[in-house]
Amino acid sequence: MTGCAETARQLDMHLRAPRQVWLTGAGISFEAGLPLMFPLTDRIFQLLEKDESGGGTRDLIKMISDDLPIDLHIEHVLSHFGDLIALAERSKDKKAAIGTIRVHKIALQDAHHTILRHIRDILRWGYRPANDVEPEQIGNKEKPIVNIEHHRRFIRSLYKVNRAGLDDRRDAVHFVTTNYDTLLEDALALELVPYGDGFVGGAIASWDEQALELSQQNSRTRALITKLHGSIDWYRSGAEAGRVFRVRHDDLYPDRSNANGNVVIYPQSTKYMATREDPFGFLFERFRRLLANNRQQVLFTCGYSFGDDHIDAIIEQSLLHPDNKTTLVAFSKSRNAKLQRWGSSSAGNRIFVITEDGLYRGPDGPFFGATSSGAKRDWWSFSGATSFLEDGLPADVAEQID
């Protein structure tokens, strides 16, 4: 068997591995009608320009943005606000300096919360920027444009096709995501897959990290969700002693005014600080333990761009540990610098990258560079990964290992 055929055979085996961790990012929600980071940023600034509630917050956000590099996105802005709020909390007058102006912590928090609310609303109802083919599409409460079918198909493929007949010997699938949207949880629920996410309750639930550990011990649990950056339906309630709840969007309780809490999202450079706070400290430690586990398992990444250094550091540290047995299968449009570096490392034999240019293993590849019609591969996308789970390797690749 040739090197490329052996690589395909190994990949086929890993797709059916009994222990799987799926790390997902914004790319898996794009086809569902949710924007990637830069269109999300543009939309938030559009909304701020139309905000008629007062120019103070809008002007504050513009001042922060003007102070950042031109290629900023909304996470950079939130990060900057997070740093300023921390500085204001430590200062005598509870203010922090923006240029020559000192701004009170409350004004900084109001601006931070305004951005979070816009993120929540955009991701709940959907937004598609204009492109060469279609005009801009804006979802709202009366007419949302979010399509969950791509996620449902993925879950069906993972559990009802790929796992058929194997449940008795498979662990629960771990989903680790940087996404704030709720499409993964909603798809699991709609496909009747029991899962744990660290919350206890019903439609309104409260955060309890022990619940996630107990869910893992429950033999009926088939999925465990770790949301590293929070969620649009998580809410920290000042009226309830700062406790974090998973809430329905239209309930009047717990109190969701700015003065009494905020949506729990932490897309800021102070993630290192945030990760030491509840629930993020627990979630990041859980992810670290999951990858550090000295067992045969496969870490799949899909829709994730390897742009979060604090997450990538955990992956790299785990993969390069001499006793680690985790295999990485990355669905990525291209083999970026990190994947290339890891592929050339001592762990290279356990690193597979599925790109539009072909399949890489370690430093070798690309193999199977184009389809039989000569077109570039689309197997790196969320739909492509789902097709892998449904049908296995593409026919022209599979015939190489028969």
C-alpha positions in Angstrom: 0.0 0.0 0.0 1.4 3.4 -1.0 2.0 6.2 1.5 -1.1 8.1 0.4 -3.2 5.0 0.5 -2.1 4.2 4.0 -2.9 7.8 5.0 -6.4 7.4 3.7 -6.8 4.1 5.4 -5.7 5.6 8.8 -8.0 8.6 8.3 -10.9 6.2 7.6 -10.2 4.4 10.8 -10.1 7.6 12.8 -13.4 8.8 11.5 -15.0 5.8 13.2 -13.0 6.1 16.4 -14.9 5.2 19.6 -13.5 8.2 21.5 -14.1 11.5 19.8 -13.7 15.2 20.7 -15.0 17.8 18.3 -13.7 21.3 18.6 -15.8 23.7 16.5 -15.7 27.3 15.6 -17.7 30.0 13.8 -17.3 28.3 10.5 -19.8 25.6 11.2 -22.6 28.1 11.7 -22.0 30.1 8.6 -24.3 28.1 6.4 -26.9 28.3 9.1 -27.2 32.1 8.5 -24.8 33.4 11.2 -22.0 35.7 10.2 -18.3 35.1 10.6 -16.3 37.5 12.8 -15.7 40.5 10.5 -19.3 40.6 9.1 -20.5 40.3 12.7 -18.3 43.3 13.6 -19.6 45.4 10.6 -23.2 44.6 11.6 -22.7 45.7 15.2 -21.2 49.0 14.0 -24.2 49.4 11.7 -26.5 49.0 14.7 -24.5 51.4 16.8 -24.8 54.1 14.2 -28.6 53.7 14.2 -28.8 53.6 18.0 -31.2 56.4 19.1 -30.9 55.7 22.8 -28.0 58.1 23.3 -24.6 58.8 21.7 -22.5 58.2 24.8 -22.0 54.5 24.4 -21.7 54.8 20.6 -19.0 57.5 20.9 -17.2 55.5 23.6 -17.0 52.4 21.4 -15.9 54.5 18.4 -13.1 56.0 20.6 -11.9 52.6 21.6 -12.1 51.4 18.0 -10.1 54.3 16.7 -7.4 53.4 19.1 -7.1 49.8 17.8 -5.4 48.5 14.6 -7.4 48.9 11.4 -7.9 45.2 11.1 -9.8 45.0 14.4 -12.9 42.9 15.0 -15.5 43.0 17.7 -13.6 40.6 20.0 -10.7 43.1 20.1 -13.1 45.9 21.1 -14.6 43.8 23.8 -11.1 42.8 25.0 -10.1 46.5 25.3 -13.2 47.3 27.3 -12.5 44.3 29.5 -9.0 45.7 30.2 -10.3 49.2 30.9 -13.1 47.9 33.2 -10.4 46.0 35.2 -8.3 49.1 35.4 -11.2 51.3 36.5 -12.1 48.8 39.3 -8.6 49.1 40.7 -8.4 52.9 40.5 -9.3 55.3 43.3 -12.0 57.2 41.3 -13.3 54.0 39.5 -12.3 55.5 36.2 -9.9 54.5 33.4 -8.2 56.7 30.7 -9.2 56.7 27.1 -6.8 59.1 25.5 -7.0 62.3 27.6 -10.5 61.5 29.0 -11.1 59.5 32.2 -14.3 57.4 31.9 -16.2 55.9 34.8 -16.5 52.1 35.1 -20.3 52.2 34.8 -20.0 53.9 31.3 -17.5 51.3 30.3 -19.7 48.4 31.4 -22.7 49.9 29.6 -20.8 50.0 26.4 -19.5 46.5 26.9 -23.0 45.2 27.6 -24.4 47.0 24.6 -22.0 45.1 22.3 -22.9 41.8 24.1 -26.6 42.4 23.5 -26.0 43.1 19.8 -24.0 39.9 19.5 -26.8 38.0 21.2 -29.5 39.4 19.0 -27.6 38.9 15.7 -26.7 35.3 16.5 -30.2 34.5 17.7 -32.1 35.7 14.6 -29.3 35.5 12.0 -27.6 37.8 9.6 -26.1 37.4 6.1 -24.1 40.2 4.6 -24.6 41.1 0.9 -22.4 39.2 -1.6 -22.1 39.1 -5.4 -25.2 37.0 -5.7 -27.6 37.9 -2.9 -28.5 41.1 -1.0 -28.0 41.6 2.8 -30.4 39.5 4.9 -31.3 40.6 8.4 -33.1 38.2 10.7 -35.3 39.5 13.5 -37.7 38.1 16.1 -40.7 38.2 13.7 -38.7 36.6 10.9 -35.5 34.8 11.9 -33.3 33.4 9.1 -31.3 30.9 11.1 -31.4 27.4 9.5 -30.5 24.5 11.9 -30.7 21.7 9.3 -27.0 21.6 8.7 -26.4 21.0 12.4 -29.2 18.4 12.6 -27.7 16.5 9.6 -24.3 16.6 11.3 -25.7 15.2 14.5 -27.7 12.5 12.7 -24.6 11.5 10.8 -22.5 11.3 13.9 -24.9 9.3 15.9 -27.3 7.5 13.6 -24.9 6.6 10.8 -21.4 6.8 12.0 -22.2 5.3 15.4 -24.7 2.6 14.2 -24.2 -0.5 16.2 -21.2 0.9 18.1 -22.9 2.7 21.0 -22.2 -0.1 23.5 -18.5 0.5 23.2 -18.3 4.2 22.6 -17.9 7.0 25.1 -20.1 10.1 25.0 -18.9 12.5 22.2 -17.3 15.6 23.6 -18.2 18.9 21.8 -15.9 21.8 22.7 -16.9 25.0 21.0 -15.9 28.7 20.8 -19.3 29.6 19.4 -21.8 31.6 21.3 -24.8 30.4 19.4 -26.9 27.4 20.6 -27.2 25.4 17.4 -25.3 22.4 18.6 -27.3 22.1 21.7 -30.6 22.7 19.8 -29.6 20.0 17.2 -28.8 17.5 19.9 -32.1 18.1 21.6 -34.1 17.9 18.3 -32.4 14.6 17.4 -33.1 13.2 20.9 -29.5 12.9 21.9 -29.1 13.2 25.7 -26.4 15.6 26.6 -24.9 17.5 29.5 -23.7 21.1 29.5 -23.1 22.0 33.1 -26.5 23.4 33.9 -29.2 22.1 36.2 -32.9 22.8 35.6 -35.3 23.0 32.7 -35.9 25.9 30.3 -34.2 28.1 32.9 -31.2 26.3 34.4 -28.4 27.3 36.8 -24.7 26.6 36.3 -23.3 23.7 38.4 -20.0 22.4 37.3 -20.6 19.1 39.2 -23.5 18.5 36.9 -21.1 18.2 34.0 -19.0 15.7 35.8 -22.1 13.7 36.9 -23.4 13.7 33.3 -20.2 12.1 32.2 -20.7 9.2 34.6 -24.3 8.7 33.4 -24.3 5.9 30.9 -27.3 7.5 29.1 -25.4 10.7 28.3 -24.2 10.6 24.7 -22.8 14.1 24.4 -21.0 16.6 26.6 -20.8 20.2 25.6 -18.0 22.6 26.8 -18.6 26.2 25.6 -15.2 27.8 26.2 -16.3 31.4 25.4 -19.8 31.3 26.9 -23.2 31.5 25.2 -25.8 33.9 24.1 -28.3 32.2 26.4 -26.0 32.4 29.5 -26.8 35.3 31.8 -24.9 36.4 34.9 -27.5 37.8 37.3 -26.5 40.6 39.7 -29.9 40.2 41.3 -29.1 36.5 42.1 -25.7 37.1 43.7 -23.8 36.9 40.4 -25.0 33.3 39.6 -25.0 32.2 36.0 -28.2 31.0 34.4 -29.1 29.5 31.1 -32.2 31.5 30.2 -35.0 31.8 27.6 -34.7 35.0 25.5 -38.2 36.4 26.3 -38.5 35.8 30.0 -38.6 38.8 32.3 -36.6 36.9 35.0 -34.0 37.0 36.2 -33.6 40.7 36.0 -31.6 41.5 32.8 -31.1 45.2 33.1 -27.5 46.4 32.8 -27.4 47.2 36.4 -28.2 43.6 37.3 -26.0 41.5 35.1 -25.0 40.7 31.6 -24.8 38.1 28.8 -21.9 35.8 29.6 -19.5 36.0 26.7 -15.8 36.5 27.1 -14.2 37.2 23.8 -11.3 39.3 25.1 -7.5 39.2 25.3 -7.9 38.9 29.1 -9.2 35.4 28.4 -6.3 34.3 30.5 -7.8 36.2 33.4 -11.3 35.3 32.5 -10.5 31.6 32.4 -9.7 31.7 36.1 -13.3 32.8 36.8 -16.4 30.6 37.1 -17.5 29.0 34.9 -14.6 29.6 32.5 -11.9 28.4 34.8 -13.6 25.0 35.1 -14.4 24.7 31.4 -10.8 25.4 30.3 -9.4 23.1 32.9 -11.8 20.5 31.7 -10.7 20.9 28.1 -7.0 20.7 29.2 -7.7 17.4 31.1 -9.7 16.0 28.2 -6.7 16.4 25.8 -4.1 15.4 28.4 -5.9 12.1 29.0 -3.4 9.4 28.1 -5.8 7.4 26.0 -6.4 6.7 22.3 -8.8 9.4 21.1 -9.3 11.7 18.1 -9.6 15.4 18.3 -11.5 16.7 15.2 -11.6 20.4 14.5 -14.1 22.0 12.1 -15.0 25.6 11.4 -12.1 26.5 13.8 -9.4 28.8 12.4 -6.7 28.2 15.0 -6.7 31.9 15.8 -7.2 31.6 19.6 -3.7 31.3 21.0 -4.8 30.3 24.5 -6.8 27.3 23.0 -4.1 26.4 20.5 -1.5 26.4 23.3 -3.5 23.7 25.1 -3.8 21.6 21.9 -0.1 22.0 21.2 1.0 21.2 24.7 -1.1 18.0 24.7 -0.1 16.8 21.2 3.6 17.3 21.8 3.7 15.5 25.1 5.6 12.3 24.6 2.9 10.2 26.4 -0.1 11.7 24.6 -2.1 9.4 22.3 -4.5 11.9 20.8 -4.8 12.1 17.0 -5.7 15.4 15.4 -7.9 15.5 12.3 -8.4 19.1 11.2 -11.0 20.1 8.6 -9.4 23.3 7.4 -9.6 25.2 4.0 -5.8 25.3 4.0 -2.9 24.0 6.1 -2.0 27.1 8.2 1.3 27.8 9.8 0.4 26.1 13.1 -0.8 22.9 11.5 2.2 22.9 9.3 4.5 23.3 12.3 2.7 20.6 14.3 2.8 18.3 11.3 6.6 18.6 11.2 6.9 17.9 14.9 7.4 14.7 16.8 3.6 14.3 16.8 3.4 14.6 13.0 2.4 11.0 12.5 -0.8 11.7 14.5 -1.8 14.9 12.6 -4.1 14.8 9.6 -5.3 17.9 7.8 -8.1 17.8 5.3 -7.9 20.9 3.0 -9.1 22.0 -0.4 -5.7 21.1 -1.8 -5.8 17.6 -0.5 -5.0 15.5 2.5 -1.9 15.9 4.7 -0.4 13.6 7.3 2.5 15.0 9.3 4.9 16.8 6.9 3.7 14.8 3.9 1.0 15.7 1.3 -1.1 16.9 -0.1 -2.5 13.6 -1.2 -5.7 13.3 -3.4 -5.3 16.9 -4.5 -8.4 17.2 -6.7 -11.6 15.4 -7.4 -12.0 13.1 -10.4 -13.4 16.1 -12.3 -10.3 18.2 -11.5 -12.0 20.5 -9.1 -10.6 21.4 -5.6 -11.9 19.4 -2.7 -14.8 20.8 -0.6 -14.4 18.1 2.1 -12.8 20.6 4.5 -16.1 22.4 5.2 -18.9 21.6 7.7 -20.9 20.0 5.0 -17.8 18.1 3.8 -17.2 16.8 7.3 -20.8 15.7 7.6 -20.5 13.8 4.3 -17.4 12.1 5.6 -19.5 10.8 8.5 -22.4 9.8 6.3 -20.6 8.2 3.4 -17.0 7.7 4.5 -14.1 8.5 2.2 -15.0 9.9 -1.3 -15.2 7.0 -3.8 -12.0 8.0 -5.7 -10.1 8.0 -2.4 -11.7 4.8 -1.0 -10.8 2.8 -4.1 -7.1 3.5 -3.4 -7.3 1.4 -0.2 -9.5 -1.4 -1.4 
